[in-house]
Amino acid sequence: HVLRLAQLSCMFAQQVGLTSDAVGEKLIMAAILHDSAIRAQDFEDRINFKEDAWRDHPQKAAEMARRLPGSILGVDHIILMHHERPDGKGFPRGLFAQQIFPLSAVFILAHEFLEFVGDGKLDAKLMEQFKIERSIYLKGSTFGRFAPLFEQSK
């Protein structure tokens, strides 16, 4: 999951012109650390709909990233926002598209895409579902600039 997320988020960033080494470093570090606060019990809680532990993991992981010696500025924000959604229904803060940083938006889109793909191949049915879901992302001003990433999949 981590490797695929790092690769896909860097690819998305490059496709929209975010090509600096610093951008790549931030996205790779965010991919490595984004779920670092999740324990095995948290996965069970999510399955059993005990959401508190699950919903807290972005904040805990972001704090862990901030405390790392030599941490890269901005990685914590990407991690904190990785479960936010442009319609305000994400967590932990329920941010809307206009409140989500552009690099976080790239990461969220990559993360969301991988949720659809899972560990298997993206079949036509899953791609259609993703096309429907992406419309939510493309409505907001921050997410709207990433529309070209998905034009190839039409």
N, C-alpha and C positions, 0 to 999 in steps of 0.2 A: 504493500500500500504506500509506504513512504517513498520508495524509489519511483513508482509510477506517478505519484502526486508531484514530486519534485520535477520530473521530466515534463509532465503535462503543463504544470503551471509556468515553467520556464518557456515552453513552446508557445503557450497563449500570450505570455508577456512579449515575446519577440514578435509575434504576429501583429501586435498593436503598437510596435515601435518602442517598447520598453526593453532596451537591449544592453544596458550597462552591466558590467561585472557585479556591481553592488546590488542590482535588482536580482540577478541570479543567486547571489549569496544569500540574500534575504529570503527568497522563495525556498531555496534548498534547506536553509536552517529552520524555517517555519514548518516545512514538511517533516523534518526529523523530529521536531519538538511538539507539534500541534496536539498530539494525543498523549504526551508524556505524563500527564497527571491521572490518566485512567488506570485503575486497578482492575483486576479480574472481577472483583465484586461489583464494580461499576457497570460492567457489561451485563452481569446478571440482573442488576437493578433496572437497567434499560429494558431487558427482556420482560421483567416482571412489572414494568411500568412504574418503578420507583425512580422518578426522574430527577430528584434533587441532586444526587451524586453525579449523575450524567450531565446535568445542565451546568454544574459548577466547573467542569473540567477545563473549559476555555480560559476562565479566569485564573485557575490554579496553574495551568501550563504557561500562560503569559507571564505570571509572576515568577515562575521558575526560570523562564528565558531571561527576564530582566536581571535576575540575580547571578546569572552565569558570568564568570570573569571574561572580559572581552566581548560581551554580547553586542550584537549588531543592532544599531539604532533602527527601530521600526519593526523588528521581527515580532516583538511582543504584541503590537497592534494587529498584525496579520493573524497571529494565533488567537488573540482575543475575539476577533471578528469571524473566525472560520465557520461558525454555525449561524451567522446572521443571514437574513434573507431580505431582498429588496422590498418586500411587501410589509416588513415590520414584524413578521411572525417568527423570526429566528430567536436565538438566545446567545449570550446571556442578557443583552440589553434591549433587544427588540428594535434594533436600528432599521431605518428606512434607507433606500438606495442612496439618497443624497448625503447620508451620514457615513457611508462606508467608503473608506479610502480606496483609491483606484487599484493599488497593488493588492489590497485585501480582496477586492472584487475579482481580480484575476485568480487568486488562490481559491476563493469560494467557488467560482465556476469550474475550476479543475477538480476540486473536491466533489462537487455535485455531480459532475460528469462521471467520476469514478464510482460514485454511489450507484449510478445507473448501470455501469458496466460490470461492477463487481469484479470477481476474479476470472470471469469468462469473457467470451467475445461479445461484442455489441451486435445483437441481431436486429432485424428490421423493426420488430415490435418495440424493443427497448429504444431504438433510435427515434421512433415516432413519439414515444412517451417523453423523451428528452426534448424533442422539438416543441412539444406542448409546454413543458415546464420552462423552457428557456424564454418563452414570451414574457414571463414574470420578470426575468432578469433584464430583458432588453427595454423595459418601460422606463426605468429610472435613469436619471442623467449620468450617474457614474457607470452603470451597467450598459447603458445604451451604446457607449463607444466600443463595446466588445462584440457588437452584432456581427461584424465581418468574420469573427471566428467560427460562426455557425452557418454562414451562408453556403459553405462548401457541402454541408450535410443535407441540403434541401433536395 
